[in-house]
């Protein structure tokens, strides 16, 4: 990541949790775009942390966009304890987005959630006025995953803000048909991008970081 710089800080939530946060910036600040991408990592309970999103964040910074990653409560160097259903973590997302607006002089945020981070981010979209769009990387809409995350579905499906759902056709946690059925009732502009033959956890790997960056940039250009 020679073409970007990385700073770190602590962001405090409304209930006193301190979140370890990283800001990825273009090396040439004059070339930066007036939008920040905030990325929400996979399920903390299974070891998810912001490090899994480093490749995507660095790739975005190298292309002129500031990107922010953070460890949700109980993950990495953040304080607090993770929740099973991801509802406490909504406070984490809103705290980081508020910090971004106040400290990075920006009023446009793209919220990106990976795996379990997708429903958590989705429940935060309409709580933050400055969020102008949402990208899901492997939203767990499937029946088993819905035991934990089903109560998040309504928030993102009812949001009028533009949405992009990226998923591998061999996801395992969600079938293509389940995704399509869910999006039939979704409000606003909704796009899907299916990656042929790719599984859920495979798509989270670094081999797909560059493709995720390109998809996110393409979506930003449509906002």
C-alpha positions in Angstrom: 0.0 0.0 0.0 2.7 2.4 -1.0 0.2 4.9 -2.4 -1.8 5.5 0.8 -1.2 6.3 4.4 -2.9 4.8 7.5 -3.7 6.6 10.7 -5.4 5.1 13.8 -7.4 6.5 16.6 -10.0 5.5 19.2 -13.7 6.3 18.6 -16.1 6.3 21.6 -19.7 5.1 21.3 -22.7 6.5 23.0 -22.5 3.7 25.6 -18.8 4.2 26.3 -17.2 1.5 24.2 -13.8 2.5 22.7 -13.3 1.3 19.1 -9.9 0.9 17.5 -10.3 2.7 14.2 -8.0 3.1 11.1 -8.2 5.7 8.4 -6.7 4.9 5.0 -5.9 8.1 3.0 -4.6 8.8 -0.5 -1.0 9.8 -0.4 -1.8 12.9 -2.4 -4.5 14.6 -0.3 -5.3 17.0 -3.1 -6.6 14.2 -5.2 -9.0 12.8 -2.6 -12.7 12.5 -3.4 -15.4 14.1 -1.2 -16.8 10.8 0.0 -15.6 8.5 2.7 -16.2 4.7 2.6 -16.8 3.2 6.0 -16.4 -0.6 6.1 -18.0 -3.0 8.6 -16.2 -6.3 9.2 -17.6 -9.8 9.5 -19.0 -11.5 12.6 -16.9 -10.7 15.7 -18.0 -13.9 17.5 -16.3 -16.0 14.8 -13.1 -13.9 14.8 -14.1 -11.1 12.4 -12.0 -8.0 12.7 -11.1 -4.9 10.7 -7.9 -6.6 9.4 -10.1 -8.6 7.0 -11.0 -5.4 5.2 -7.5 -3.9 5.0 -7.0 -4.9 1.4 -10.2 -3.2 0.2 -9.6 -0.1 2.3 -6.1 0.3 1.0 -7.3 -0.3 -2.6 -9.9 2.4 -2.2 -7.3 4.9 -0.8 -5.0 4.2 -3.7 -7.8 5.2 -6.0 -8.4 8.5 -4.3 -11.0 7.6 -1.6 -10.5 7.8 2.1 -11.7 4.6 3.7 -12.3 3.8 7.4 -12.2 0.4 9.1 -12.8 -0.3 12.8 -12.9 -3.2 15.2 -16.5 -3.5 16.5 -17.0 -4.0 20.3 -15.1 -6.9 21.7 -13.0 -7.5 18.5 -9.3 -6.7 18.1 -8.2 -3.8 20.3 -11.7 -2.4 20.9 -13.3 -2.6 24.4 -16.7 -4.1 25.2 -18.2 -7.4 24.3 -19.7 -8.6 21.0 -23.4 -9.4 20.8 -24.8 -12.5 19.1 -27.3 -10.7 17.0 -25.3 -7.6 16.1 -27.8 -5.0 17.5 -25.3 -3.5 20.0 -22.9 -3.1 17.1 -25.3 -0.6 15.4 -24.0 1.9 18.0 -20.5 1.2 16.8 -21.3 2.0 13.2 -23.2 5.2 14.0 -20.4 6.3 16.3 -17.7 5.8 13.6 -19.8 7.5 10.9 -20.5 10.5 13.2 -16.7 10.7 14.0 -16.0 10.6 10.2 -18.3 13.6 9.6 -16.9 15.6 12.4 -13.2 14.9 11.9 -12.7 14.3 8.1 -14.8 17.3 6.9 -17.1 15.2 4.8 -20.9 14.9 4.5 -21.1 11.9 2.2 -20.5 8.3 3.4 -20.8 5.0 1.6 -21.5 2.2 4.1 -20.0 -1.2 3.2 -20.8 -4.3 5.2 -19.1 -7.7 4.8 -20.9 -11.0 5.8 -22.5 -10.3 9.3 -21.2 -6.7 8.9 -23.8 -6.3 6.1 -26.9 -6.6 8.3 -25.3 -4.5 11.0 -24.4 -1.8 8.5 -27.9 -2.2 6.9 -29.6 -1.4 10.2 -27.5 1.7 10.4 -28.1 3.2 7.0 -31.1 5.3 7.7 -29.9 6.3 11.2 -27.1 8.4 9.6 -28.2 11.2 7.4 -24.8 11.5 5.6 -24.9 7.9 4.3 -25.7 8.2 0.6 -25.5 4.5 -0.3 -24.9 0.9 0.9 -22.9 -2.0 -0.4 -23.4 -5.6 1.0 -20.6 -8.2 0.5 -22.3 -11.5 1.2 -25.4 -10.5 3.1 -26.5 -13.6 5.1 -30.2 -13.8 4.1 -30.4 -17.6 4.3 -32.7 -19.4 6.7 -30.1 -20.5 9.2 -28.3 -17.2 9.3 -31.7 -15.5 9.8 -32.0 -17.0 13.2 -29.3 -14.5 14.3 -29.7 -11.7 11.8 -33.3 -11.9 10.6 -34.5 -8.9 12.6 -32.0 -6.7 10.6 -33.6 -7.5 7.2 -36.5 -5.0 7.4 -34.3 -1.9 8.0 -32.2 -2.3 4.8 -35.0 -3.6 2.6 -37.2 -0.6 3.6 -34.4 2.0 3.1 -34.9 4.3 0.0 -31.1 4.8 -0.3 -29.3 3.1 -3.3 -28.1 -0.4 -2.5 -25.7 -2.9 -4.1 -25.7 -6.6 -3.1 -22.6 -8.6 -4.0 -22.7 -12.4 -3.6 -21.0 -15.5 -4.8 -23.3 -18.0 -6.5 -22.0 -20.8 -4.2 -22.4 -18.6 -1.0 -23.6 -21.4 1.2 -25.3 -19.1 3.7 -27.7 -17.6 1.1 -28.8 -19.0 -2.2 -29.2 -16.8 -5.3 -33.0 -17.5 -5.1 -33.2 -16.4 -1.5 -31.4 -13.1 -2.3 -33.6 -12.4 -5.3 -36.8 -13.2 -3.3 -35.7 -10.8 -0.5 -35.0 -8.0 -2.9 -38.4 -8.2 -4.6 -39.8 -6.2 -1.7 -36.9 -3.8 -1.3 -37.5 -0.1 -1.6 -35.4 2.3 -3.7 -32.7 1.4 -6.2 -31.3 -2.1 -5.8 -28.5 -3.7 -7.7 -27.0 -7.2 -7.5 -23.7 -8.5 -8.7 -23.2 -12.3 -8.6 -19.7 -13.8 -8.7 -19.9 -17.2 -10.4 -18.7 -20.2 -8.5 -17.5 -18.4 -5.4 -18.4 -19.3 -1.8 -19.2 -17.0 1.1 -15.9 -17.2 2.9 -13.9 -17.4 -0.3 -15.2 -14.0 -1.3 -14.0 -12.6 2.0 -10.4 -13.6 1.1 -7.7 -11.3 -0.3 -7.9 -12.8 -3.8 -11.2 -10.9 -4.3 -10.1 -7.5 -2.8 -9.4 -5.9 -6.1 -12.7 -7.0 -7.6 -14.5 -5.7 -4.5 -12.7 -2.3 -4.9 -13.8 -2.0 -8.5 -17.4 -2.9 -7.7 -17.5 -0.3 -4.9 -15.9 2.4 -7.2 -18.4 1.6 -9.9 -21.3 1.9 -7.5 -19.9 5.2 -6.1 -19.9 6.7 -9.7 -23.6 6.0 -9.9 -24.5 7.9 -6.7 
